[in-house]
Amino acid sequence: IGRQVLEGACRQVAQWRRDGLDIYVSVNVSVCQIPDELSPETILAALQRHALPAAAMVIEITEGVLMGDIDAAQHWIEQFEELARWLRRLETPIGLFASTDIGARQVLEACQTIGLRVPSDVAVVGVDNDEMICELTSPPLSSIEQGSLRMGYEAAELLDRLMAGRTAG
């Protein structure tokens, strides 16, 4: 929802500025949106998509964010920057397979932040087929279902057969 609010705010400010109003908007960011959903890179990318200067938006951070785990937030930012550096070094076009949908979403965000086009420059596939993540990313994420539940049942059946002295096959 935070990204949708951010996009809507950028779209509205861009329209107001096209209409001749030199105006900015304030967006309140809650503790659950930082650092994963509304990272500085995500906000910058949204501003760039709508051709807005940074002064067009004021991000209001609730005090809960300031009292949160600063070390964890800093670590997340460092990991995101490392991912962006790695992506810049890749020869495009390329396809990337992430071990989870959450990881794939982070790759999509990093690509957008550094200007790589998805899927033209980088095609990304995730694992889990989480409908919410897949549909709410932009562009929508391609993902596969791993079948973990089915694998668990099959492993339990195999273990039961082996423990009963029967053959595995």
Solvent accessible surface area in square Angstrom, and as a share of the most:
residue,aa,sasa,rsa
1,I,148,0.75
2,G,2,0.02
3,R,48,0.18
4,Q,106,0.47
5,V,79,0.45
6,L,2,0.01
7,E,39,0.18
8,G,25,0.24
9,A,14,0.11
10,C,0,0.00
11,R,137,0.50
12,Q,74,0.33
13,V,1,0.00
14,A,6,0.05
15,Q,72,0.32
16,W,81,0.28
17,R,71,0.26
18,R,163,0.59
19,D,93,0.48
20,G,65,0.63
21,L,94,0.47
22,D,133,0.69
23,I,63,0.32
24,Y,124,0.47
25,V,34,0.20
26,S,52,0.34
27,V,10,0.05
28,N,94,0.48
29,V,0,0.00
30,S,40,0.26
31,V,83,0.48
32,C,110,0.66
33,Q,27,0.12
34,I,46,0.23
35,P,27,0.17
36,D,67,0.35
37,E,37,0.17
38,L,4,0.02
39,S,0,0.00
40,P,81,0.51
41,E,27,0.12
42,T,11,0.06
43,I,22,0.11
44,L,84,0.42
45,A,8,0.06
46,A,0,0.00
47,L,9,0.05
48,Q,109,0.48
49,R,127,0.46
50,H,41,0.18
51,A,93,0.72
52,L,17,0.09
53,P,66,0.41
54,A,74,0.58
55,A,79,0.61
56,A,0,0.00
57,M,14,0.06
58,V,65,0.37
59,I,51,0.26
60,E,80,0.36
61,I,79,0.40
62,T,43,0.25
63,E,115,0.52
64,G,33,0.32
65,V,23,0.13
66,L,118,0.58
67,M,156,0.69
68,G,37,0.35
69,D,96,0.49
70,I,106,0.54
71,D,115,0.59
72,A,52,0.40
73,A,25,0.20
74,Q,91,0.41
75,H,101,0.45
76,W,24,0.08
77,I,46,0.24
78,E,86,0.39
79,Q,100,0.45
80,F,8,0.03
81,E,74,0.33
82,E,107,0.48
83,L,39,0.19
84,A,7,0.05
85,R,120,0.44
86,W,102,0.36
87,L,1,0.01
88,R,150,0.55
89,R,172,0.63
90,L,40,0.20
91,E,152,0.68
92,T,51,0.30
93,P,114,0.72
94,I,57,0.29
95,G,54,0.52
96,L,29,0.14
97,F,130,0.54
98,A,14,0.11
99,S,92,0.59
100,T,56,0.33
101,D,1,0.00
102,I,100,0.51
103,G,22,0.21
104,A,0,0.00
105,R,42,0.15
106,Q,53,0.24
107,V,18,0.10
108,L,7,0.03
109,E,6,0.03
110,A,0,0.00
111,C,0,0.00
112,Q,52,0.23
113,T,29,0.17
114,I,36,0.18
115,G,57,0.55
116,L,35,0.17
117,R,151,0.55
118,V,27,0.16
119,P,93,0.58
120,S,67,0.43
121,D,19,0.10
122,V,0,0.00
123,A,42,0.32
124,V,12,0.07
125,V,48,0.27
126,G,0,0.00
127,V,9,0.05
128,D,70,0.36
129,N,74,0.38
130,D,57,0.29
131,E,136,0.61
132,M,138,0.62
133,I,33,0.17
134,C,8,0.05
135,E,111,0.50
136,L,96,0.48
137,T,10,0.06
138,S,78,0.51
139,P,42,0.26
140,P,90,0.57
141,L,13,0.07
142,S,65,0.42
143,S,24,0.16
144,I,85,0.43
145,E,122,0.55
146,Q,98,0.43
147,G,17,0.16
148,S,69,0.44
149,L,137,0.68
150,R,139,0.51
151,M,83,0.37
152,G,40,0.39
153,Y,140,0.53
154,E,88,0.40
155,A,61,0.47
156,A,59,0.46
157,E,100,0.45
158,L,66,0.33
159,L,104,0.52
160,D,86,0.44
161,R,74,0.27
162,L,92,0.46
163,M,150,0.67
164,A,66,0.51
165,G,70,0.67
166,R,130,0.47
167,T,110,0.64
168,A,48,0.37
169,G,108,1.04
